Amino acid sequence: MNGATTAIVHGVGRWLNNLSPDLPTARRIVASNVALYGADAVRRGFADMQADVIDGKIVESPLKAF
């Protein structure tokens, strides 16, 4: 995914557990979403969620949205 994979996996891992990121589960989530929706959609979705968080919007379930 053009070098974005590591950042996305770590971001999802932090959403799962901010104190101790769950990277194995995050890898599975990212891989399954890429298989279902494609790399471009996953990158866009992740970027949109990050923008919402930065804008102060509440993302109740980032994994569901992702």
C-alpha positions as CSV (number, residue, x, y, z in Angstrom):
1,M,0.0,0.0,0.0
2,N,2.8,2.4,-1.0
3,G,4.5,2.4,2.4
4,A,1.3,3.2,4.3
5,T,0.8,-0.3,5.6
6,T,2.9,0.1,8.7
7,A,1.2,3.4,9.7
8,I,-2.2,2.0,9.2
9,V,-1.5,-1.2,11.2
10,H,0.0,0.8,14.0
11,G,-2.9,3.2,13.9
12,V,-5.5,0.4,14.1
13,G,-3.4,-1.3,16.8
14,R,-3.5,1.9,18.9
15,W,-7.3,2.1,18.4
16,L,-7.6,-1.4,19.8
17,N,-5.5,-0.7,22.8
18,N,-3.8,2.7,23.2
19,L,-1.4,1.6,26.0
20,S,-0.3,-1.6,24.3
21,P,-1.1,-1.7,20.6
22,D,-2.5,-5.1,19.5
23,L,-0.5,-5.4,16.2
24,P,-1.3,-9.0,15.4
25,T,-5.0,-8.3,15.4
26,A,-4.5,-5.0,13.6
27,R,-2.6,-6.8,10.8
28,R,-5.5,-9.2,10.4
29,I,-8.1,-6.4,10.3
30,V,-6.1,-4.4,7.8
31,A,-5.4,-7.5,5.6
32,S,-9.0,-8.6,5.6
33,N,-10.2,-5.1,4.7
34,V,-7.6,-4.8,1.9
35,A,-8.8,-8.2,0.6
36,L,-12.5,-7.1,0.7
37,Y,-12.3,-3.4,-0.4
38,G,-8.8,-2.9,-1.9
39,A,-5.8,-1.0,-0.8
40,D,-7.0,2.4,-2.1
41,A,-10.3,2.2,-0.1
42,V,-8.5,1.2,3.0
43,R,-6.0,4.1,2.7
44,R,-8.8,6.6,2.1
45,G,-10.9,5.2,5.0
46,F,-8.0,5.4,7.4
47,A,-7.1,8.9,6.3
48,D,-10.7,10.0,6.7
49,M,-10.9,8.6,10.2
50,Q,-7.7,10.3,11.2
51,A,-9.0,13.6,9.8
52,D,-12.2,13.2,11.9
53,V,-10.2,12.6,15.0
54,I,-8.0,15.6,14.4
55,D,-11.1,17.7,13.8
56,G,-12.4,16.7,17.2
57,K,-15.2,14.5,15.9
58,I,-16.1,11.5,18.0
59,V,-15.5,8.3,16.2
60,E,-17.5,5.8,18.3
61,S,-16.3,2.7,16.7
62,P,-13.3,3.3,14.5
63,L,-13.0,-0.4,13.5
64,K,-16.6,-0.5,12.4
65,A,-16.1,2.7,10.3
66,F,-12.8,1.3,9.0
